[in-house]
Amino acid sequence: MPSEPRYFLCTGECVKYEDLHLYPHSHIMGDLRYVVDEGRKVTALARYDVSVSAANVPPLNPEIDVLLIGDARGIRCRSAGCKNSQRWEIGKATFMQLISRYGYNKEQEHERIP
């Protein structure tokens, strides 16, 4: 997890623990974690099985159903009655990891331009 936990809310904000009280009507859909992907540390969204109220203390060891590293759309809040849906976007480190995975470099780009 990043040095200071950050929580991903159903309203699209990503906030520190100390700021959760500012979003009492939101739900925590997950938290940010560092994972190693092909030897490189990248940020992922750990989506919880059950979304929890931001007005409560977040669970210490929530059940995680997926770690989202790349872009994702339509991530639905799982709190009863909440209709919010959000998107998670790729971070810079993850983007660079994907670029290097596929062997891209700037010189090749210049070769492809007609």
N, C-alpha and C positions, 0 to 999 in steps of 0.2 A: 504494500500500500504506500502511496506517497507519504513523505515525512509527516505531513499533517493530513489526517483523513478528510476527504471531500466526498460529499454525498450528491448523487444525481437525483433531482426532484422531478415530479410529474409536470411541473410548470416550465421545465427546461433549464433551470438554474443548476449550477454545480457549486455547492457551498461547503464551507468549513463547519465542523461540529459546533463551534461557538456561535455560528450565525443561524443555526436551524430554527431557533425561537422566532426569528423574523419571518418565518414562512409557516405559521401554525395551520394553515388550511391546505398545505401541500403534502405530498406523500413521497417518501424516499423509495425510489425504484431500484437503487443500487449504489455502489460506491466505486471509486477509482482505485485501481490496483496496478502495480508494476508486474509484468510477466516477461519471461524471456522467450523471444521468438527467434529461432535460428541464431542464438548466441548474442542477441541484442536486446537490451531492456527497453520495453515499450509500455505505454499506458493503455489499459483496457478498462472497459466498464464491466463490472461484475454485477449482473442483473439478479436481483433477489427473486426467489420463488413467489414471495408475497410482499407487496408494497406495504410500507408501514407509515404511520403518521409522523410528520416532521415535528409535531408537538411533543412526541414521546422520545425517550432515550432510544437510539438505534440499537438493534440486537448486536451482541458481541460476535456471534458466529452464525450469521444468517445462511440459510440454504441458498446456494447459487445455482441457477439453471444454465447460465451461459456466460462466457467471457467474450465480450465484443471488442475486437481489436480494430477492425476497419469500419467504414461507414455502415450505418444501419438506419433504416427508416421504419416508422410505424411501431415504435416500442411503446406498448400500451401499459398504462398504470393498472396494477392488479388490485387496487383498493376498491372495495365494493362501492358502487355508485359513481366512481370517478371515470370520466370519459376522456381524460387527457391522453395524448399520444405524442411522443417526442422523437427526435432524431439524435443519433450519436455520430460524431464525425471523427475521422482519422486524425491522429496527432502527427506532428512533424517527425518525430523519431520513427513512428510506424511507417509513414510515407517514405522516408529515406530507406528503411528496411526493405520495403517492397521494391523500390527503385533498384537497390543493389541486388535483390533476389533475382530480378529479371535481366541483370547485366546491363542496365542502361548507363550510358555516360554521355556527357555533353558533345563529345566528338562525333558520336553516332548520330545525334540529332542533326548536326550540320550536314552529314552525309545524306540524310533522308530528305532534306528540303530540296525541291526541284529548282 
